[in-house]
Amino acid sequence: MNILDKIVADKRKEVALKKSIIPASQWEKSVLFGRDRNSLAEALRKSETGIIAEHKRRSPSKSIINQNINVGQVAQGYNKAGVCGISILTDIKYFGGSLEDLLLARASVDIPLLRKEFIIDEYQLLEAKAHGADVILLIAAVLTRIEIKNLSELAQSLDLDVLLEVHNEEELKKSTMPSLDMLGVNNRNLKTFDVSLDTSKELSQLIPNDFVKVSESGISSIEAIEALKIFGYKGFLIGENFMKSVNPGESAKMFIDQLKK
Ligand SMILES: O=P(O)(O)OC[C@@H](O)[C@@H](O)c1c[nH]c2ccccc12
């Protein structure tokens, strides 16, 4: 079994257990459930820099990245740096994140927040909304076309933006539909962890122009972003490059200031 299959198998068990403890109807009572749309796609369309910064303590590919920081402070630092939105990993087992992290980030900033999660069930969308998310990630590698359709349509009805992530042409062809807002190309293969920015470059012309194009993973230089912009990318998801620093917000600020020059 590859790592992605293992993560998803564990996720199914986790969600089944959570559902038996806290019914979905509970999440609909959250004060955050009534929040209006706060669109990341819109923010990216208007932005010159397009940075989405991620809060990620560890990952299966890199183990520990940064365990010593406070998610609220990181979110505030990213916000001050001028990012368009923040991605918050909420998977506990493989990434050391939680829904609490999302809530704490929500309490700290007003900019769009992405719930970074392996979403396989509608229940997780209700959780995301109840904890202050504005955007959800759907990963084409782990979903069928009909699942992508059902999940993205429910997300839209909850005023959540949808970022659909692909890694190859087959996933892209399977997933394109009007209920998506952004198409993300993950430069990292989630089954082997190989990273290449060429993945974004190769797939760019196959992505219809009505979607905001986002390049994800392995981005660590201004030059990489300049090169990706030529291929039509408006959003750039950066995790490790900022998180490995003692002060991720400061590191994001230096990066964005440089990008503006
Ligand atoms: O830390 P990086 O290489 O900058 O990558 C960030 C982000 O793209 C990555 O964390 C990611 C992209 N898609 C995912 C799906 C699940 C978990 C994590 C991810």
The ligand as an SDF file (V2000), in Angstrom:
LIG
                    3D

 19 20  0  0  0  0  0  0  0  0999 V2000
    5.7970   22.4620    2.0230 O   0  0  0  0  0  0  0  0  0  0  0  0
    5.6630   22.7060    0.5460 P   0  0  0  0  0  0  0  0  0  0  0  0
    6.5490   21.8460   -0.2850 O   0  0  0  0  0  0  0  0  0  0  0  0
    5.7760   24.1750    0.2180 O   0  0  0  0  0  0  0  0  0  0  0  0
    4.1460   22.2640    0.1550 O   0  0  0  0  0  0  0  0  0  0  0  0
    3.0150   22.9310    0.6720 C   0  0  0  0  0  0  0  0  0  0  0  0
    1.7300   22.2040    0.2280 C   0  0  0  0  0  0  0  0  0  0  0  0
    1.6290   22.3130   -1.1610 O   0  0  0  0  0  0  0  0  0  0  0  0
    1.7270   20.7400    0.6650 C   0  0  0  0  0  0  0  0  0  0  0  0
    1.7680   20.7050    2.0510 O   0  0  0  0  0  0  0  0  0  0  0  0
    0.5290   19.9500    0.1640 C   0  0  0  0  0  0  0  0  0  0  0  0
   -0.0360   20.0500   -1.0770 C   0  0  0  0  0  0  0  0  0  0  0  0
   -1.0790   19.2110   -1.2120 N   0  0  0  0  0  0  0  0  0  0  0  0
   -1.2340   18.5190   -0.0610 C   0  0  0  0  0  0  0  0  0  0  0  0
   -2.2000   17.5650    0.3060 C   0  0  0  0  0  0  0  0  0  0  0  0
   -2.1300   17.0660    1.5690 C   0  0  0  0  0  0  0  0  0  0  0  0
   -1.1470   17.4470    2.4640 C   0  0  0  0  0  0  0  0  0  0  0  0
   -0.1930   18.4130    2.1270 C   0  0  0  0  0  0  0  0  0  0  0  0
   -0.2330   18.9540    0.8550 C   0  0  0  0  0  0  0  0  0  0  0  0
  1  2  2  0
  2  3  1  0
  2  4  1  0
  2  5  1  0
  5  6  1  0
  6  7  1  0
  7  8  1  0
  7  9  1  0
  9 10  1  0
  9 11  1  0
 11 12  2  0
 11 19  1  0
 12 13  1  0
 13 14  1  0
 14 15  1  0
 14 19  2  0
 15 16  2  0
 16 17  1  0
 17 18  2  0
 18 19  1  0
M  END
$$$$
